[in-house]
Amino acid sequence: MTRGRPLTEAELVSAWDHALDRPAAHRPLLLLDRPDAERLPVGAVAALLLRTAGDWTGGRVETIMDCPACPERLEVGFTVAELLAAAPQPPTGTFTLDWRGHRLTLRLPTPADLAEAARAGDLAAAERRLLQRCLVAAEPPVAEPAELLPAVSAAMAERDPLGVVAVALTCPACGTGTEALLDLPAWAWQAADARVRRLLGEVHRLARAYGWSEAEVLGLGPHRRAAYLEQVP
């Protein structure tokens, strides 16, 4: 799975601007030059976002999580390379799973599937709706599809490990062990937001100093822009 053409700085600022009007879950998709991003497996999207946002974070994924038992905040960090190496490319078509005498034909969930499932309300209803969308066929039919959920979830996690990234943590303050989910799209959006706000700060300084437009400042590129910024008091 390859990413699309990397966004220029001007395109990144424009994508960020447009994304702010969209639901939070959809914003990271606008960072990819992929019109099909909503229809790719969730883990494939995560891999694309890792490669894209990793350019802005020095190749690292770092976040802070709260301990469930005390006020301690836990730091979590990986390299982009580590996460990508642990995740094979997920299948984009269907796959089969044998379950209690049934042959199931399934596909991996996509961001569009997750967005639709989120409209179901409670977690149980969302899981059922997601299964309905991803279960292509069952031979013979399954009387109680909800019974499939544990086996189907495990099969999907095996084929798409970046779809849900769980991190085992031990709190250094109280010793409590916990498992937390690493939200890679949210991390990518935070990295993009920080990058854009730095760029806008540079635009502001150079526009005040030289009277240049945003397009002119961003068109300088990072090296010439940095050289000009050194001259601004």
N, C-alpha and C positions, 0 to 999 in steps of 0.2 A: 504494500500500500504506500504510494508516494503522495506527498502533499502537492497542492497546486503551486503556482508561481508565488513566491513570497511577496507579501504586500510591501509596496514602497512606504516610506514614512507618511507621505501625503495620503495614500490609500488607507493606511492604518488609522490615521486621525479621522478620516471620513467614515470608515467602518465603525469606529468607536462612537462617533456622533450619532449615526443611524441606530446603532445597537441600543443606545440609552432609551429609545422609545419602544423597545421590544421587551417581552417578558425576560426575567433574569436567566431562565434556563436556556433561552434561545440566543442570548448575546454571544457566547463563545463561538457559535457556529459562523457568525459573520466575520470572524478573524481568519477563516479559511477561504481560499480561492477555489471553493468546491460547491457548485450549485446543487450537488447531490448529497451534501453533508447530512441532511435530515434523514436520508434513506440508507445511510451506511450503518453497519453494526456499531453499537455504542463504544466498544473497545477500539475500533478502527478510528473513530472520531477522536478518542482520547489520545491515541498514538500520534495522529496528525497535530493535535494541539500541543502535545509534548515537544514535538520537533519545532513547531512554530514559536511557542512561548519560551522554549528553552534558549532561543537566541537572545532573549531579553533578560534572562536571569542567570547567565553564566553557566547554563547547562545543569542547573539544580532546581529541584522541587522542594520547597521548604514551606511549612505551615505550622500553626500553633493550634493545639487542641486542649480542651479543658478536661482535667481529671474528674471522673464522675463522683469521687468520694471526698475530695478536698478542694481548696481554692487553687491548687497548683496548676500552672499552665505547662503543657508538655510540648516540647519542640520535636517536630518530625522532619527528617530530611533525607532525600535520595538524590542520586544523579539521574538525569534523563536517560543516560545510557543504561543504567541499572534497570530501570523500569521497562525500557524497550526490549532489553535482552531477555527479560523474564516473560515476555508475552509474544507468542507466535502470531502470525497474521491470521485473523479470524476468517472463517468462510463467509462469503457474501451471498451464497445461495442457501439451499436447504441442506439439512442433514437428517439422518434417521436415528431413532433410539428405540430399542426393544424394551418394553415394560410390561411385565406380567401377561405375556402372550399377545400383546398389542404391538404393532409396528407404527411408531409415531414419526411423522414427517414434520420437522420444525425449521424455523429460521431464527436467527439471533435478533433480539430487539434493537430497534433504532431509536434515535432521539425523537422522531415523530411518534413512535409507539409509546415512549415514556411520557410524552406530553399528553397524549390521549388518555393513558392510564391514570395520570394525575388528576384528571377531571372526574374520576369515579368517586372521589370523596375519601373514604377510609381506606386503610392499607389493604385489608382483605379484598375489598371490591377492586382496588387497583391491580392487585396480583391476578385476580380472575380475568380482568379485562386484558391485561398484558398477555396472559396465556391464550386467550381467545384470538388475539391478533397474531401470535407467533406459532400457534398450532395449525399447520397447513392441512394435515390429514391424520386420521387414526384408523387403522384397520386391525380388527374390527373396531367400531366406535366405542368410546369410553363412556360408561354410564355416569360417572361422577368425575368430571375433568379436574376438580379441585384436588383430587388425590394424586394427580400427576405432579403437582408443584414441587415437592422435594427433589424428585428424580430429574425433572426438567431443569430446575435451577442449578443442580450440580453439573448436569451435562453442558449447560450454557456457560457456567463459570470455567469449566475445563477448556472449552473451545475459545473463550473470549475472556482471558484473565484480566484484561484492563477494563472490562465492562463494569466490574465492581472491585475496587482495590481496598482490601481490609488490612489494617495495620495493627499488629499486636504491640501493646505498650504496657510498661510497668512504671507507675508513678514513683519518682525518686523520693518524694516527701512522705507518702503514706504506704507505699508498697502495693497499692491496689493494681491488679492487672485488668486490662480492658482491651477491647478491640474496637477500633475506630475506623470509619470509612474515609478514604482520601478522595475528595471530590476534585478530580483533575480538570474538568471544564471550569469549575469555579476558580481554581488556582490560575488557569490560563487567562481567564478574564481579569483577575486581579493584577496579573503581570502586565497585561495589555493596558489596563487603566493607569497603572503606575508609569509605564513607558510613555503613554500619550500625555499625561500631565507634566512629565519632565519636558517633553517636546514643546508643549504649549508655553511652559515657563521660558524656554529658550527663544521661542518666537516672540514672546512679550519683550524680553530684554533687547533683542536685536531690532525689533520693530520700533521701539522707543529710541534706540541709539541711531539707527540709520533710516528709518522711515520705510522699511521694506514691508511687503505684504506677507501674509502667512505662506502663500505658495512660493514666494521668492526665498523665504528663509528655509523652508523645508527642501526646496530645490537645490540648496547649496550642498546637501549631503553632510554626514556627521563630522567629517574631518575639517572641511573648510568652516563649518558652523562653529566647531570647537575653537578653531583658530581665531575667528572673529570674536567669540565670547571672551577670549583671553584679553582682548583689547577694550572691553566694555567695563567701566568702573563698577 
